[in-house]
Amino acid sequence: MLTGKLVTLRPLTAEDYPRLTEFKNDIELQLLGDGSPPVPSTLAAVTELQDRRAQAGDNYSFAIDVDGDLIGDIGLFNLNRVSRLAEVGIGIGDRNYLGKGYGREAMALILDYGFRIQNFRKIWLETFAHNERAIRSYLAVGFVEEGRYREHSWVGGTYVDLVVMGLLRREWAGLPS
């Protein structure tokens, strides 16, 4: 487990899947997510996805826990051991915890895990340009914009830019903890 002042990152368990299913069915939050048009998710589908990820062993997925409550998930995936790269993804599914620093701390914890424990050289992510809250949070922990794909994704009735951000280990090491 990775523990900060606000959140604990712990392994996801089958008991988390019903709550994750709730998060996956929040259309407005999903429109800020991965670019796929939101579709209804069943508990069975979420369980299958999480079980497949756990068996593949090619990602590190964590529950974001606050005082015993699951508020979201975070993980490193698309791992490239040769180039020492990992993509990071985060989702705060409980709206009561948005904009209060929980996601930022969870991101700081997973960056520490990725750089210090797993020895990645670079951690990167993609987000939509209209997700300003997320971009502010990513900038605050050290990510820089590396590029953008203009009008790349169809989201909620319009085409939006996809922003690519990255953080190098040497940049992260100079940041205050």
C-alpha positions as CSV (number, residue, x, y, z in Angstrom):
1,M,0.0,0.0,0.0
2,L,1.1,3.6,-0.7
3,T,-0.1,6.0,1.9
4,G,-0.3,9.8,1.8
5,K,-2.0,12.3,4.1
6,L,-5.3,12.2,2.2
7,V,-5.4,8.9,0.3
8,T,-4.1,5.3,0.4
9,L,-3.4,3.4,-2.8
10,R,-4.2,-0.2,-2.3
11,P,-4.8,-3.2,-4.5
12,L,-8.2,-3.4,-6.1
13,T,-10.4,-6.2,-4.9
14,A,-13.6,-7.8,-6.1
15,E,-15.4,-5.9,-3.3
16,D,-14.5,-2.7,-5.2
17,Y,-16.1,-3.7,-8.5
18,P,-19.7,-2.7,-7.7
19,R,-18.4,0.8,-6.8
20,L,-16.2,1.0,-9.9
21,T,-19.3,0.0,-11.9
22,E,-21.1,3.0,-10.5
23,F,-18.2,5.3,-11.5
24,K,-18.2,3.8,-15.0
25,N,-21.8,4.6,-15.4
26,D,-21.4,8.3,-14.6
27,I,-21.6,9.7,-18.1
28,E,-20.3,13.2,-17.4
29,L,-17.2,11.8,-15.6
30,Q,-16.7,9.3,-18.4
31,L,-16.7,12.1,-21.0
32,L,-13.5,13.4,-19.3
33,G,-11.9,10.0,-19.5
34,D,-10.3,7.8,-22.2
35,G,-12.0,9.0,-25.4
36,S,-14.3,6.1,-25.9
37,P,-18.0,7.1,-26.0
38,P,-19.5,6.1,-22.7
39,V,-21.6,3.0,-22.8
40,P,-23.5,1.3,-19.9
41,S,-21.2,-0.9,-17.9
42,T,-22.4,-4.0,-16.0
43,L,-20.8,-5.4,-12.9
44,A,-19.9,-8.5,-15.0
45,A,-18.1,-6.4,-17.6
46,V,-16.1,-4.4,-14.9
47,T,-15.3,-7.7,-13.2
48,E,-14.0,-9.3,-16.4
49,L,-11.9,-6.2,-17.3
50,Q,-10.3,-6.0,-13.8
51,D,-9.7,-9.8,-13.7
52,R,-8.1,-9.7,-17.2
53,R,-5.8,-6.8,-16.1
54,A,-4.8,-8.7,-12.9
55,Q,-4.0,-11.9,-14.9
56,A,-2.1,-10.0,-17.6
57,G,0.4,-8.6,-15.1
58,D,1.3,-5.8,-17.5
59,N,-0.1,-3.0,-15.4
60,Y,-0.2,-1.7,-11.9
61,S,-3.7,-0.9,-10.8
62,F,-4.6,0.6,-7.4
63,A,-7.8,1.6,-5.6
64,I,-7.8,5.2,-4.3
65,D,-9.0,4.8,-0.8
66,V,-10.0,7.5,1.7
67,D,-10.8,6.3,5.2
68,G,-11.9,2.9,3.9
69,D,-14.0,4.4,1.1
70,L,-13.2,3.8,-2.6
71,I,-13.2,7.1,-4.4
72,G,-11.5,6.1,-7.6
73,D,-8.7,4.2,-9.2
74,I,-5.3,4.9,-10.7
75,G,-2.7,2.8,-12.5
76,L,0.3,2.5,-14.7
77,F,-0.2,0.6,-18.0
78,N,1.2,0.4,-21.5
79,L,4.4,-0.6,-19.8
80,N,7.5,-0.5,-22.0
81,R,10.4,-2.1,-20.1
82,V,12.9,-1.5,-22.8
83,S,12.4,2.2,-23.0
84,R,11.3,2.3,-19.3
85,L,8.0,4.1,-20.1
86,A,4.6,3.8,-18.5
87,E,1.3,5.5,-19.2
88,V,-0.7,6.7,-16.1
89,G,-4.5,6.9,-15.8
90,I,-6.6,8.1,-12.9
91,G,-10.3,8.5,-12.3
92,I,-11.9,10.0,-9.2
93,G,-15.4,8.6,-9.5
94,D,-16.9,10.0,-6.3
95,R,-17.8,13.6,-7.1
96,N,-17.5,14.6,-3.4
97,Y,-13.7,14.3,-3.7
98,L,-13.2,16.3,-6.9
99,G,-11.1,19.4,-6.8
100,K,-9.9,18.9,-3.2
101,G,-6.4,17.5,-3.8
102,Y,-7.2,13.8,-3.5
103,G,-6.4,13.1,-7.1
104,R,-3.2,15.2,-7.0
105,E,-2.0,13.3,-4.0
106,A,-2.9,9.9,-5.6
107,M,-0.9,11.0,-8.7
108,A,2.1,12.0,-6.6
109,L,2.0,8.6,-4.9
110,I,1.9,6.7,-8.1
111,L,4.7,8.8,-9.6
112,D,6.9,7.9,-6.6
113,Y,6.0,4.3,-7.1
114,G,6.7,4.4,-10.8
115,F,10.0,6.2,-10.6
116,R,11.5,5.1,-7.3
117,I,10.1,1.6,-7.0
118,Q,9.6,0.4,-10.6
119,N,12.4,2.4,-12.1
120,F,10.6,4.0,-15.0
121,R,12.3,6.8,-16.9
122,K,9.2,8.5,-18.1
123,I,5.6,8.5,-17.2
124,W,3.1,10.0,-19.6
125,L,-0.6,10.5,-20.1
126,E,-3.3,11.7,-22.4
127,T,-6.2,14.0,-21.5
128,F,-8.7,16.2,-23.2
129,A,-8.0,19.9,-23.5
130,H,-11.3,20.8,-22.0
131,N,-10.5,18.9,-18.8
132,E,-8.8,21.9,-17.3
133,R,-9.1,20.7,-13.7
134,A,-7.1,17.6,-14.6
135,I,-4.5,19.6,-16.6
136,R,-3.9,21.9,-13.6
137,S,-3.5,18.9,-11.3
138,Y,-1.0,17.3,-13.7
139,L,1.0,20.5,-14.1
140,A,1.1,20.8,-10.3
141,V,2.9,17.4,-9.9
142,G,5.4,18.2,-12.7
143,F,3.9,17.0,-16.0
144,V,4.6,19.2,-19.1
145,E,2.6,19.3,-22.3
146,E,4.5,17.5,-24.9
147,G,2.0,17.9,-27.7
148,R,-1.6,17.9,-28.8
149,Y,-3.7,16.2,-31.4
150,R,-6.0,18.9,-32.7
151,E,-9.8,18.1,-32.8
152,H,-8.7,14.4,-32.2
153,S,-11.6,13.0,-30.3
154,W,-15.4,13.2,-30.5
155,V,-16.6,13.9,-26.9
156,G,-20.1,14.9,-25.9
157,G,-21.1,16.3,-29.3
158,T,-17.9,18.1,-30.4
159,Y,-14.4,17.4,-31.5
160,V,-11.8,18.2,-28.8
161,D,-8.0,18.3,-28.7
162,L,-6.2,15.4,-27.1
163,V,-3.3,16.7,-24.9
164,V,-0.2,14.5,-24.4
165,M,1.8,15.2,-21.2
166,G,4.9,13.6,-19.8
167,L,7.2,13.7,-16.9
168,L,10.8,12.5,-16.9
169,R,12.3,10.9,-13.8
170,R,15.0,13.5,-13.6
171,E,12.4,16.3,-13.6
172,W,10.4,14.5,-10.9
173,A,13.4,13.9,-8.7
174,G,13.9,17.7,-8.5
175,L,10.3,18.3,-7.3
176,P,9.5,18.8,-3.6
177,S,7.7,15.8,-2.2
